[in-house]
Amino acid sequence: MMDARRIIAAKRDGRALNAAELQWFAGGLASGSITDAQAGAFAMAVLLNGMDEAERVALTLAMRDSGEVQAWDMPGPVLDKHSTGGIGDNVSLLLAPALAVCGAYVPMISGRGLGHTGGTLDKLDAIPGYQSEVSAEDMRRVVGEVGCAIVGATGGIAPADKRLYAIRDVTGTVESLDLITASILSKKLAAGLEGLVLDVKIGSGAFLSGADQAGALAEALVGVANGAGCRTAALITDMNEPLAEAAGNALEVRNAIGFLRGDEINSRLWDVTVALGGVALELGGLCERAAEGQAMIEAAFQSGRAAERFQAMVTALGGPADLIERPGDHLPRAPLVDEVQAPKSGFVAGIDARALGFAVVDLGGGRKAGGDVLDLSVGLDDLAPLGIAVMQGDPLALIHARDEAGLEAARAAVLAAYRIDATPSDEPPLITRRIG
């Protein structure tokens, strides 16, 4: 008979746990028969002693199977993308509809902001009427009709992970590579995916700033997902500056709509989105090589079909039917907008992207505590990129704020985040490597 104390003690003492033990423990997390103290002790034992890949796979599958697992019968592959988070990262809003245009079906289970990084669901909340929290049946309906749905996890998705995640947050065990891997993938695999592309960020605005840490996480995620039967690969991409030119919920939606309409396309955002899409289409068998998939994604954007598909998704999930045509009529706007001006002439030689993320949080666009209500209108826009030449007085950013105090605090934060030198610095590569 299984016993929580024996399982915890075994991991405490460095023994590898088998699939049956992990399945039983995950079931106890979901049912509540495992106490908070036991869950915390388990998490600490894993943090200190680690897991091998077989354990990671078994824990991921156990947490996946603790709740609902979707099964699909679609004429095309069921694919998704996951990012480890960054600043101005609105790729999901662009990639889901583009993949759908190319023949994939995309049940994109997304989350809310964490720390300095923005959350896709918070961005979508800026669209009036958009329902990001829907039943599994409604998600299936929209994916079947439109080809994509960007929504939150239902209460029945991986409840063991939901319980363990909350306990990790208060027990100093969030940093466990093994538990991070199982947490991310248990929810993704519960969506019934056939292929998954991962965007693992490195740099000042990333969750993991170091290349070694990011590489280890990418290797773990790819190994476990493939071991669990989902074709997966990862790209390691740069987050030493915001990916889009906007950071903030409504501002990033407006930026994404401009991209989809072809009004204004940021080259970094284009390159990352197209690269991730090419890999996803290759994993799904919709092309032989990622380069062919990239051409398919580019065509989806250039033809306007990705914009049409995004609008169809928004409409199907309760949003306005003319959002793409008239975003200004629907997206909230902050009452105060002002420039941050360059204090001297030179080149933008460094950006503390993490500091820009926290500036958005301080404006009210992110959470400092779990129950915080966001101001979806605030944030930063027209952010100057690395390498650009500026003259004294040129704009580095536009601040969108709800009051004067927030405006001035954000101004100071932006000025502190930007480094201007007499000569340009070498910019890091946008995409470092592919794993898997």
PLY file of the C-alpha trace (Angstrom):
ply
format ascii 1.0
element vertex 436
property float x
property float y
property float z
element edge 435
property int vertex1
property int vertex2
end_header
0.00 0.00 0.00
1.25 3.47 -0.89
2.22 5.90 1.86
3.05 9.60 1.38
5.66 9.51 4.14
7.56 6.66 2.49
7.51 8.37 -0.91
8.79 11.62 0.60
11.48 9.81 2.58
12.60 7.89 -0.49
13.12 11.07 -2.47
14.70 12.76 0.56
17.23 9.95 0.64
17.96 10.22 -3.07
16.03 7.22 -4.40
14.35 7.40 -7.80
10.57 7.12 -7.58
8.69 4.82 -9.93
5.67 5.65 -12.07
3.20 3.98 -9.70
4.44 6.02 -6.72
4.26 9.27 -8.64
0.82 8.45 -10.04
-0.45 7.77 -6.51
1.10 10.97 -5.13
-0.33 13.12 -7.94
-3.74 11.59 -7.33
-3.45 12.53 -3.67
-2.54 16.10 -4.58
-5.63 16.36 -6.75
-7.98 14.74 -4.25
-6.63 16.54 -1.19
-5.55 13.38 0.64
-1.95 14.67 0.50
-1.59 17.48 3.05
0.05 20.83 2.32
2.93 19.87 4.61
3.50 16.62 2.72
3.32 18.39 -0.65
5.84 20.99 0.54
8.19 18.29 1.86
7.96 16.43 -1.46
8.74 19.59 -3.42
11.76 20.35 -1.23
13.05 16.79 -1.56
12.80 17.04 -5.34
14.50 20.45 -5.35
17.42 19.16 -3.29
17.90 15.72 -4.88
16.54 16.13 -8.40
14.90 13.61 -10.72
16.19 11.61 -13.63
14.41 11.81 -16.98
12.29 8.71 -16.35
11.01 10.29 -13.14
10.32 13.58 -14.89
8.29 11.82 -17.57
6.39 9.80 -14.98
5.63 12.85 -12.82
4.49 14.87 -15.85
2.16 12.10 -17.01
0.86 11.58 -13.48
-0.01 15.25 -13.12
-1.51 15.31 -16.61
-3.68 12.30 -15.77
-4.85 13.82 -12.46
-7.59 15.62 -14.42
-9.21 15.89 -17.83
-7.17 14.93 -20.89
-8.43 16.08 -24.26
-8.69 13.70 -27.20
-9.06 15.13 -30.69
-10.28 13.80 -34.02
-9.27 16.55 -36.42
-8.27 16.48 -40.09
-4.98 18.18 -39.19
-2.38 17.99 -36.42
-3.09 19.47 -32.97
-0.20 21.83 -32.20
0.76 24.49 -29.67
3.56 26.81 -28.60
4.81 27.73 -25.13
7.09 30.60 -24.11
8.97 30.83 -20.83
7.99 34.51 -20.76
9.44 37.90 -21.43
8.65 41.55 -22.11
6.57 42.55 -25.12
6.12 38.88 -26.02
2.79 38.80 -27.86
3.80 35.96 -30.20
0.88 33.76 -29.13
-1.65 36.26 -30.50
0.07 36.06 -33.89
1.14 32.45 -34.11
-2.07 30.65 -33.15
-4.10 32.05 -36.07
-1.19 31.66 -38.51
-0.81 27.97 -37.61
-4.56 27.52 -38.06
-4.35 29.03 -41.56
-1.64 26.46 -42.37
-3.86 23.50 -41.45
-3.09 22.99 -37.76
-5.58 22.97 -34.89
-4.37 25.01 -31.92
-5.93 24.64 -28.45
-3.57 27.15 -26.84
-3.80 26.90 -23.05
-2.27 30.13 -21.74
-1.63 31.75 -18.39
-1.55 35.08 -16.62
1.38 37.34 -15.83
4.04 36.11 -13.44
6.54 38.46 -11.82
7.89 40.91 -14.40
6.56 38.96 -17.39
3.21 39.57 -19.06
0.50 36.92 -19.41
-1.40 36.13 -22.61
-4.74 35.86 -20.82
-4.29 39.30 -19.26
-3.68 40.71 -22.73
-6.82 39.07 -24.08
-8.82 40.50 -21.14
-8.27 43.90 -22.74
-10.62 42.83 -25.57
-14.21 43.62 -24.47
-16.36 40.52 -24.23
-13.54 38.04 -24.96
-14.08 34.91 -22.86
-10.70 33.41 -21.97
-12.19 31.14 -19.30
-14.42 28.64 -21.11
-15.52 25.04 -20.69
-13.67 22.21 -22.37
-16.69 21.78 -24.65
-16.61 25.41 -25.78
-12.85 25.24 -26.38
-13.34 22.16 -28.56
-16.13 23.88 -30.47
-14.08 26.99 -31.22
-10.98 25.01 -32.18
-13.09 22.87 -34.50
-14.82 25.85 -36.12
-11.98 28.37 -36.27
-8.82 26.28 -35.95
-7.53 27.98 -32.81
-8.61 29.11 -29.35
-6.41 30.94 -26.85
-7.94 30.28 -23.44
-7.08 29.46 -19.85
-6.92 26.00 -18.35
-10.25 24.73 -17.05
-10.51 23.62 -13.44
-10.30 20.04 -14.58
-6.91 20.42 -16.30
-3.99 19.01 -14.26
-5.40 19.76 -10.78
-2.36 18.11 -9.18
-0.15 20.74 -10.79
-2.42 23.57 -9.67
-2.15 22.37 -6.07
1.58 21.74 -6.15
2.32 25.04 -7.91
0.59 27.04 -5.18
2.57 25.20 -2.52
5.88 25.66 -4.35
5.22 29.40 -4.43
5.24 29.60 -0.61
7.88 26.96 0.19
10.89 28.27 -1.75
10.78 25.50 -4.33
9.67 27.37 -7.46
13.19 27.06 -8.94
13.18 23.25 -9.20
13.96 22.35 -12.83
12.13 19.06 -12.47
8.97 20.62 -11.06
9.04 23.49 -13.58
9.22 20.93 -16.39
6.36 18.82 -15.04
4.24 21.90 -14.34
4.56 23.34 -17.85
4.13 20.07 -19.69
1.35 18.50 -17.62
-1.02 21.29 -18.69
0.16 21.29 -22.30
-0.09 17.50 -22.66
-3.55 17.52 -21.07
-4.64 19.50 -24.14
-4.02 16.39 -26.25
-1.21 17.86 -28.34
0.57 16.05 -31.15
3.32 18.65 -31.47
4.72 21.45 -29.31
7.28 24.17 -30.03
8.94 25.87 -27.06
10.35 29.39 -26.94
12.92 29.43 -24.14
14.11 32.98 -23.43
17.54 34.16 -22.30
18.67 37.65 -21.34
17.81 40.50 -19.01
14.05 40.18 -19.45
13.85 36.39 -19.26
12.73 34.20 -16.38
16.11 32.46 -16.65
18.71 35.02 -17.71
21.68 32.64 -18.06
22.35 30.58 -21.19
23.28 27.48 -19.16
20.06 27.58 -17.14
17.92 28.19 -20.20
19.65 25.40 -22.10
19.11 22.98 -19.22
15.41 23.85 -19.06
15.01 23.49 -22.83
16.74 20.10 -22.80
14.53 18.93 -19.93
11.32 20.11 -21.55
12.15 18.60 -24.94
13.29 15.31 -23.43
10.25 14.88 -21.21
7.69 15.95 -23.82
9.11 13.59 -26.42
9.34 10.86 -23.79
5.64 11.42 -23.08
4.77 10.96 -26.75
4.45 14.59 -27.93
6.79 15.65 -30.74
8.60 18.68 -29.31
11.47 21.02 -30.10
12.71 24.27 -28.56
14.27 27.47 -29.82
16.41 29.51 -27.44
15.72 33.18 -28.21
16.98 36.53 -26.99
15.15 38.64 -24.39
17.75 41.33 -23.75
15.21 43.83 -25.07
11.42 43.73 -25.47
10.35 41.56 -28.37
7.57 43.87 -29.56
7.73 47.65 -29.29
4.97 47.60 -26.66
4.76 46.24 -23.12
1.37 46.27 -21.44
-1.87 44.41 -22.02
-4.02 46.52 -24.35
-0.90 48.01 -25.93
0.40 44.55 -26.88
-2.97 43.60 -28.36
-2.97 46.80 -30.41
0.60 46.05 -31.49
-0.39 42.50 -32.53
-3.33 43.81 -34.56
-1.04 46.25 -36.34
1.30 43.35 -37.13
-1.54 41.16 -38.44
-2.87 44.01 -40.59
0.60 44.71 -41.94
0.52 48.29 -40.71
3.80 48.12 -38.83
5.91 44.99 -38.46
8.78 44.69 -35.99
11.53 42.58 -37.57
12.49 40.80 -34.33
8.88 39.88 -33.61
8.44 38.70 -37.21
11.59 36.56 -37.17
10.82 34.83 -33.86
7.17 34.19 -34.75
8.00 32.83 -38.20
10.81 30.63 -36.84
8.60 29.12 -34.14
5.82 28.56 -36.66
8.12 26.80 -39.08
9.28 24.36 -36.40
5.69 23.73 -35.26
4.54 22.91 -38.80
7.50 20.55 -39.24
6.67 18.78 -35.96
3.05 18.44 -37.10
3.99 16.91 -40.43
2.55 19.81 -42.44
5.93 20.35 -44.10
9.16 18.37 -44.35
11.52 21.07 -43.10
11.17 24.09 -40.84
12.27 26.41 -43.66
9.24 25.32 -45.70
7.04 25.92 -42.68
8.46 29.42 -42.28
7.41 30.25 -45.84
3.91 28.98 -45.05
3.67 31.18 -41.94
4.94 34.20 -43.86
2.28 33.63 -46.52
-0.42 33.40 -43.82
0.58 36.87 -42.58
1.18 38.49 -45.96
-2.14 37.29 -47.40
-4.13 38.70 -44.48
-5.57 35.27 -43.71
-3.96 35.16 -40.25
-5.66 38.46 -39.41
-9.00 37.04 -40.60
-8.50 33.92 -38.47
-7.60 35.98 -35.40
-10.79 38.00 -35.87
-12.82 34.80 -36.24
-11.38 33.49 -32.95
-12.14 36.77 -31.15
-15.71 36.76 -32.44
-16.25 33.09 -31.55
-15.10 33.78 -27.99
-17.39 36.78 -27.47
-15.24 39.71 -28.60
-16.21 42.50 -31.02
-16.68 41.49 -34.66
-14.76 44.54 -35.92
-11.74 44.44 -33.61
-9.22 44.05 -36.45
-10.80 46.91 -38.40
-11.33 49.30 -35.48
-9.18 48.35 -32.49
-9.24 51.94 -31.22
-12.98 51.72 -30.72
-12.65 48.79 -28.33
-9.28 48.58 -26.55
-8.94 50.65 -23.36
-6.74 53.74 -23.37
-4.87 55.26 -20.45
-5.76 58.88 -19.57
-2.13 60.08 -19.55
0.42 59.53 -22.35
3.85 61.14 -22.41
7.30 60.66 -23.92
10.50 59.62 -22.20
13.27 61.58 -23.91
16.87 60.50 -24.36
19.06 62.38 -21.87
22.00 62.53 -24.33
22.99 61.63 -27.88
24.53 58.30 -28.80
23.45 54.72 -29.39
21.11 52.53 -27.34
23.77 50.13 -26.09
21.86 48.30 -23.34
18.32 47.75 -22.10
17.33 46.24 -18.77
14.21 44.50 -20.08
13.35 43.12 -16.65
13.25 46.67 -15.26
10.85 47.67 -18.06
8.64 44.75 -17.11
8.53 45.86 -13.50
7.79 49.42 -14.66
4.63 48.06 -16.31
3.77 46.21 -13.08
4.24 49.42 -11.06
1.96 51.29 -13.48
-0.76 48.76 -12.58
-0.39 46.50 -15.62
0.86 43.50 -13.62
0.24 41.87 -10.26
2.18 42.43 -7.06
-0.20 40.12 -5.17
-2.46 37.34 -6.37
-5.73 39.24 -6.04
-4.62 42.47 -7.73
-6.98 43.91 -10.34
-5.04 45.05 -13.41
-5.31 48.32 -15.27
-5.29 46.87 -18.78
-4.70 50.24 -20.46
-1.30 51.13 -18.98
2.18 50.28 -20.16
5.00 51.32 -22.46
4.90 51.79 -26.21
7.21 52.83 -29.06
10.15 51.37 -27.14
13.48 52.25 -28.77
15.40 49.10 -29.76
19.01 48.16 -29.12
21.51 49.66 -31.55
19.46 52.64 -32.68
21.10 56.06 -32.83
19.37 58.75 -30.78
19.84 62.46 -30.34
19.32 64.19 -27.01
15.58 64.76 -26.64
14.56 61.94 -29.00
11.82 59.67 -27.60
12.92 56.41 -25.98
9.37 55.32 -25.10
5.79 56.45 -24.65
4.34 55.95 -21.17
0.63 55.20 -20.81
-0.36 55.89 -17.19
-3.47 56.41 -15.07
-2.04 59.19 -12.90
0.87 61.64 -12.63
2.66 59.68 -9.91
2.70 56.55 -12.04
3.85 58.53 -15.06
6.83 60.04 -13.26
7.83 56.77 -11.60
7.74 55.02 -14.99
9.78 57.82 -16.56
12.52 57.30 -13.98
12.40 53.53 -14.47
12.70 53.78 -18.26
15.62 56.22 -18.05
17.39 53.87 -15.63
16.73 50.87 -17.89
18.28 52.42 -21.01
22.05 52.78 -21.46
23.21 55.21 -24.14
26.86 55.07 -25.22
28.93 56.94 -27.77
29.41 53.79 -29.84
26.99 50.93 -30.59
27.40 47.56 -28.86
27.25 44.15 -30.47
23.72 42.80 -30.31
23.21 39.20 -29.18
21.83 36.73 -31.73
18.04 36.64 -31.85
17.82 32.84 -32.08
20.72 31.02 -30.42
19.96 27.41 -31.27
17.35 24.71 -31.71
17.04 21.76 -29.37
15.17 18.71 -30.62
0 1
1 2
2 3
3 4
4 5
5 6
6 7
7 8
8 9
9 10
10 11
11 12
12 13
13 14
14 15
15 16
16 17
17 18
18 19
19 20
20 21
21 22
22 23
23 24
24 25
25 26
26 27
27 28
28 29
29 30
30 31
31 32
32 33
33 34
34 35
35 36
36 37
37 38
38 39
39 40
40 41
41 42
42 43
43 44
44 45
45 46
46 47
47 48
48 49
49 50
50 51
51 52
52 53
53 54
54 55
55 56
56 57
57 58
58 59
59 60
60 61
61 62
62 63
63 64
64 65
65 66
66 67
67 68
68 69
69 70
70 71
71 72
72 73
73 74
74 75
75 76
76 77
77 78
78 79
79 80
80 81
81 82
82 83
83 84
84 85
85 86
86 87
87 88
88 89
89 90
90 91
91 92
92 93
93 94
94 95
95 96
96 97
97 98
98 99
99 100
100 101
101 102
102 103
103 104
104 105
105 106
106 107
107 108
108 109
109 110
110 111
111 112
112 113
113 114
114 115
115 116
116 117
117 118
118 119
119 120
120 121
121 122
122 123
123 124
124 125
125 126
126 127
127 128
128 129
129 130
130 131
131 132
132 133
133 134
134 135
135 136
136 137
137 138
138 139
139 140
140 141
141 142
142 143
143 144
144 145
145 146
146 147
147 148
148 149
149 150
150 151
151 152
152 153
153 154
154 155
155 156
156 157
157 158
158 159
159 160
160 161
161 162
162 163
163 164
164 165
165 166
166 167
167 168
168 169
169 170
170 171
171 172
172 173
173 174
174 175
175 176
176 177
177 178
178 179
179 180
180 181
181 182
182 183
183 184
184 185
185 186
186 187
187 188
188 189
189 190
190 191
191 192
192 193
193 194
194 195
195 196
196 197
197 198
198 199
199 200
200 201
201 202
202 203
203 204
204 205
205 206
206 207
207 208
208 209
209 210
210 211
211 212
212 213
213 214
214 215
215 216
216 217
217 218
218 219
219 220
220 221
221 222
222 223
223 224
224 225
225 226
226 227
227 228
228 229
229 230
230 231
231 232
232 233
233 234
234 235
235 236
236 237
237 238
238 239
239 240
240 241
241 242
242 243
243 244
244 245
245 246
246 247
247 248
248 249
249 250
250 251
251 252
252 253
253 254
254 255
255 256
256 257
257 258
258 259
259 260
260 261
261 262
262 263
263 264
264 265
265 266
266 267
267 268
268 269
269 270
270 271
271 272
272 273
273 274
274 275
275 276
276 277
277 278
278 279
279 280
280 281
281 282
282 283
283 284
284 285
285 286
286 287
287 288
288 289
289 290
290 291
291 292
292 293
293 294
294 295
295 296
296 297
297 298
298 299
299 300
300 301
301 302
302 303
303 304
304 305
305 306
306 307
307 308
308 309
309 310
310 311
311 312
312 313
313 314
314 315
315 316
316 317
317 318
318 319
319 320
320 321
321 322
322 323
323 324
324 325
325 326
326 327
327 328
328 329
329 330
330 331
331 332
332 333
333 334
334 335
335 336
336 337
337 338
338 339
339 340
340 341
341 342
342 343
343 344
344 345
345 346
346 347
347 348
348 349
349 350
350 351
351 352
352 353
353 354
354 355
355 356
356 357
357 358
358 359
359 360
360 361
361 362
362 363
363 364
364 365
365 366
366 367
367 368
368 369
369 370
370 371
371 372
372 373
373 374
374 375
375 376
376 377
377 378
378 379
379 380
380 381
381 382
382 383
383 384
384 385
385 386
386 387
387 388
388 389
389 390
390 391
391 392
392 393
393 394
394 395
395 396
396 397
397 398
398 399
399 400
400 401
401 402
402 403
403 404
404 405
405 406
406 407
407 408
408 409
409 410
410 411
411 412
412 413
413 414
414 415
415 416
416 417
417 418
418 419
419 420
420 421
421 422
422 423
423 424
424 425
425 426
426 427
427 428
428 429
429 430
430 431
431 432
432 433
433 434
434 435
